[in-house]
Amino acid sequence: MDGFLVVPANFSKELLRGWSGTKIFCQHCGTPVYYRHGQRVTPHFAHEAKSYCDSSEPETPEHQEGKRVLKTWVEHVYPQNATHQEFYINEIKQKADIITIFPDGHKLCIEYQCSPVSENILRKRIEGYEKANISQVWIFGEKLFKTRRTNRFRLHGWEKIIWERQGVLYRFKSLVTHPAISFMNIATIKGKKYIVFCKDKFDGDIQKLKLLPDGRITMKDGSPAQEHKQENMMHVFSPTKRFQAIRRNAEQLKLRREADFLLNPLRNFAIARIGDHLSHPLFNQKITGDVISFVI
């Protein structure tokens, strides 16, 4: 009510409980919020049970931990910036997961998306940042792509919007042990609107990555992450020994069957009766250049 931002981590539990419902209000809708904290619930503010606010959405532990890691990373990359978590932007009435403000006033927001969102809400958020001249980057949670195969998978409509805007999908990986960001360079499958495959993939340690002011993520030396993918992608694209053996056996079998067909004594008889337009029974190829001999 006094006009300053209240972050649960910066105040004592007793003080927050005393302010709940009377002195703390939602930045978006203006209704009172209440402090919540428990053994399994991280400190946060919640609306009343019957109230509705389109800026409030349930947060998973992955989302909460990811925002903390992202904020620490941005503060390390840009120590001179003012970086905030859960920052409310009054001019567009939107709340950014992470926002960093450069000394010259330029703003860059990082949205960490761990759950599906409707296409209309997503477009509204993107257009809001663009209207306020705020650069943006969208990073997906690990679980959204954990069960999908890289060779062929479905891209949901809201995910396709982010991919078309950024040209690449960023995904958080291994938040707890060694935080990393995956770069997924995907392409659509011909004739399929939402079915795509991953052309190449790169996993980069977050400490070795740099976030550019325009929202792109690169290596610290400034080079695109795709240039460093070879040593990291050999295990993904190199055929396994079993696959190589299967392909080699299939090629040998094809050659043996073709040789057996050409040497078959009944072949000349069939050509004599049917003509030189006999189709190959196995490979559906027209036979040409054969000498036709008629049997009387």
C-alpha positions in Angstrom: 0.0 0.0 0.0 3.0 2.3 0.4 4.1 1.8 -3.2 7.1 -0.4 -2.9 7.6 -4.0 -4.1 7.4 -6.7 -1.5 9.6 -9.8 -2.1 9.0 -12.7 0.3 12.7 -13.4 0.6 13.5 -9.9 1.8 11.1 -9.8 4.8 10.5 -11.9 7.9 7.6 -14.4 8.0 6.0 -12.6 11.0 6.0 -9.2 9.2 4.6 -10.7 6.0 1.8 -12.5 7.9 0.9 -9.2 9.6 0.7 -7.4 6.2 -1.4 -10.2 4.5 -4.8 -9.2 3.4 -4.5 -5.6 4.6 -1.3 -3.9 3.3 -0.1 -6.1 0.4 -1.9 -5.9 -3.0 -1.5 -7.5 -6.4 0.4 -5.2 -8.8 -1.9 -6.4 -11.7 -5.4 -6.4 -10.4 -5.1 -4.4 -7.1 -6.8 -6.9 -4.9 -5.3 -8.0 -1.5 -3.0 -11.0 -1.5 -2.0 -13.3 1.3 1.3 -14.7 2.4 1.7 -18.5 2.0 4.5 -20.7 3.2 4.8 -24.3 4.4 7.1 -27.3 4.6 6.4 -28.2 0.9 5.4 -24.7 -0.4 8.0 -22.0 -1.1 7.1 -18.5 0.2 4.7 -16.7 -2.2 1.6 -14.5 -2.3 -1.8 -15.8 -3.2 -5.1 -14.2 -4.1 -8.4 -14.8 -2.3 -10.2 -18.0 -3.3 -13.0 -16.3 -5.2 -10.9 -13.6 -6.9 -9.6 -13.9 -10.5 -6.4 -12.4 -11.9 -5.1 -13.4 -15.3 -1.5 -12.7 -14.2 -1.6 -15.4 -11.5 -0.8 -18.9 -12.5 0.4 -21.9 -10.4 4.1 -22.3 -10.2 5.9 -25.6 -10.1 9.2 -26.1 -8.2 10.9 -26.3 -11.6 9.6 -22.8 -12.4 10.6 -21.3 -9.1 14.1 -22.8 -9.1 14.6 -21.9 -12.8 13.8 -18.2 -12.2 16.3 -18.1 -9.4 19.0 -19.7 -11.5 18.3 -17.3 -14.4 18.4 -14.2 -12.2 21.7 -15.3 -10.8 23.1 -15.9 -14.3 21.9 -12.6 -15.7 23.4 -10.8 -12.6 26.7 -12.5 -13.3 26.7 -11.6 -17.0 25.6 -8.0 -16.4 26.7 -7.0 -12.9 26.2 -3.3 -13.8 22.5 -3.8 -14.6 19.5 -3.7 -12.3 18.0 -7.2 -12.5 14.7 -8.1 -10.9 12.6 -11.2 -10.6 8.8 -11.1 -10.9 8.9 -7.5 -12.1 5.7 -5.8 -12.9 5.7 -3.4 -15.9 3.1 -0.7 -15.3 3.0 0.7 -18.9 1.8 -2.6 -20.4 0.4 -4.2 -17.2 2.5 -7.3 -17.5 4.7 -9.2 -15.1 8.1 -10.5 -16.4 9.8 -13.5 -14.8 13.2 -11.8 -15.1 14.0 -8.4 -16.3 17.3 -6.7 -16.5 17.7 -2.9 -17.1 20.9 -1.7 -18.7 22.6 1.6 -17.7 21.3 3.3 -20.9 17.7 2.4 -20.0 17.3 -0.6 -22.4 15.3 -3.4 -20.9 15.5 -7.2 -21.6 13.1 -9.7 -20.1 13.5 -13.4 -19.8 10.3 -15.5 -19.8 10.8 -19.0 -18.4 7.8 -21.1 -19.6 7.3 -24.5 -17.8 3.7 -25.1 -18.6 1.4 -24.7 -21.7 -0.2 -21.4 -22.3 -2.9 -20.3 -24.7 -1.9 -18.8 -28.0 -3.9 -15.6 -27.3 -2.3 -14.9 -24.0 1.2 -15.6 -25.4 0.6 -13.2 -28.4 -0.6 -10.6 -25.9 2.6 -10.9 -23.8 4.9 -10.8 -26.9 3.1 -7.8 -28.4 3.1 -6.0 -25.0 6.9 -6.3 -24.7 7.3 -5.2 -28.3 5.0 -2.2 -27.7 7.2 -1.1 -24.8 10.4 -1.7 -26.8 11.6 -4.4 -24.4 13.7 -7.2 -25.8 12.6 -10.6 -24.9 13.8 -14.2 -24.9 11.7 -17.3 -24.1 13.2 -20.3 -22.5 11.3 -23.6 -22.1 11.3 -25.9 -19.1 13.0 -29.2 -19.3 9.8 -31.3 -18.7 8.1 -29.8 -21.8 10.4 -31.7 -24.1 11.6 -34.5 -21.9 9.4 -37.2 -23.4 9.7 -36.0 -27.0 12.0 -37.7 -29.5 14.4 -35.4 -31.5 13.9 -37.1 -34.8 10.1 -36.4 -35.0 7.7 -34.7 -32.6 4.7 -32.4 -32.5 5.1 -28.7 -31.8 2.1 -27.2 -30.1 0.7 -24.0 -31.5 2.0 -21.7 -28.7 5.5 -23.3 -29.0 5.4 -22.8 -32.7 4.8 -19.0 -32.2 8.0 -18.8 -30.0 10.0 -20.8 -32.4 9.0 -18.7 -35.4 9.9 -15.6 -33.5 13.3 -16.7 -32.2 14.3 -19.2 -34.9 15.6 -21.6 -32.2 14.2 -23.1 -29.1 16.0 -22.6 -25.8 15.4 -25.3 -23.1 16.7 -25.4 -19.5 18.4 -28.7 -18.6 19.7 -30.1 -15.3 18.8 -27.2 -13.0 20.0 -28.8 -9.8 23.5 -30.2 -10.7 25.0 -28.3 -13.6 22.6 -25.8 -15.1 22.7 -25.8 -18.9 20.7 -24.4 -21.8 19.9 -26.5 -24.8 19.7 -25.0 -28.3 17.2 -26.9 -30.5 17.4 -26.0 -34.2 14.3 -27.6 -35.6 12.6 -27.7 -39.0 9.2 -28.6 -40.2 8.4 -31.8 -42.0 7.1 -31.3 -45.5 3.3 -31.5 -45.6 3.0 -31.4 -41.8 2.0 -28.1 -40.1 3.1 -28.9 -36.6 5.3 -32.0 -37.0 8.9 -31.1 -36.8 12.3 -32.7 -36.3 15.5 -31.5 -34.6 18.3 -30.7 -37.2 20.9 -30.2 -34.5 21.1 -29.7 -30.8 23.6 -28.2 -28.5 23.9 -28.3 -24.7 25.8 -25.4 -23.2 26.8 -24.8 -19.6 25.1 -21.7 -18.5 28.3 -20.3 -17.0 29.9 -20.4 -20.5 26.9 -18.7 -22.2 26.2 -15.0 -22.7 22.9 -13.3 -23.0 23.0 -10.5 -25.6 20.9 -7.3 -25.1 18.7 -8.3 -28.0 17.7 -11.6 -26.4 20.0 -13.9 -28.3 22.1 -16.4 -26.4 25.7 -17.1 -27.6 29.0 -18.4 -26.2 31.0 -16.0 -24.1 33.4 -15.3 -26.9 30.5 -14.0 -29.0 30.4 -16.9 -31.5 27.0 -18.6 -32.2 26.5 -21.7 -30.1 25.8 -23.8 -33.3 29.5 -23.5 -34.2 30.4 -25.5 -31.1 27.9 -28.2 -31.6 30.2 -30.8 -33.4 32.0 -32.1 -30.3 28.7 -32.2 -28.4 26.5 -33.7 -31.1 28.6 -36.7 -32.2 26.8 -39.1 -29.9 23.4 -37.8 -31.2 24.0 -38.1 -35.0 26.6 -40.8 -35.3 25.0 -44.1 -36.3 25.4 -46.9 -33.8 27.3 -50.1 -34.6 24.1 -52.0 -34.6 22.5 -49.6 -37.1 25.5 -49.8 -39.3 25.5 -53.6 -39.3 21.8 -53.7 -40.2 22.3 -51.2 -43.1 25.3 -53.2 -44.3 23.4 -56.5 -44.2 20.5 -55.0 -46.1 22.8 -53.7 -48.9 24.4 -57.1 -49.2 21.1 -58.9 -49.3 19.9 -56.6 -52.0 23.0 -57.4 -54.1 22.5 -61.1 -53.6 18.9 -61.0 -54.6 19.6 -59.0 -57.7 22.4 -61.4 -58.7 20.2 -64.4 -58.2 17.4 -62.9 -60.3 19.7 -62.1 -63.2 21.2 -65.6 -63.2 17.9 -67.4 -62.8 17.4 -69.8 -65.9 13.7 -69.0 -66.0 14.4 -65.4 -66.7 15.2 -65.9 -70.4 12.1 -68.0 -70.8 9.9 -65.3 -69.1 11.4 -62.6 -71.3 10.8 -64.7 -74.4 7.2 -65.1 -73.6 6.4 -61.7 -72.1 8.9 -59.4 -73.8 11.6 -57.0 -72.6 9.2 -54.9 -70.5 9.3 -57.4 -67.7 9.4 -55.6 -64.4 11.9 -56.6 -61.7 9.9 -58.6 -59.1 11.8 -57.2 -56.2 13.0 -53.8 -57.1 10.3 -52.7 -59.5 12.9 -51.7 -62.1 12.5 -52.1 -65.9 14.9 -54.5 -67.5 16.7 -53.0 -70.5 19.4 -54.2 -72.8 18.5 -57.9 -72.8 18.7 -60.1 -75.9 15.3 -61.8 -76.5 15.5 -65.4 -77.6 12.3 -67.1 -78.8 11.7 -70.7 -77.8 9.9 -72.8 -80.5 
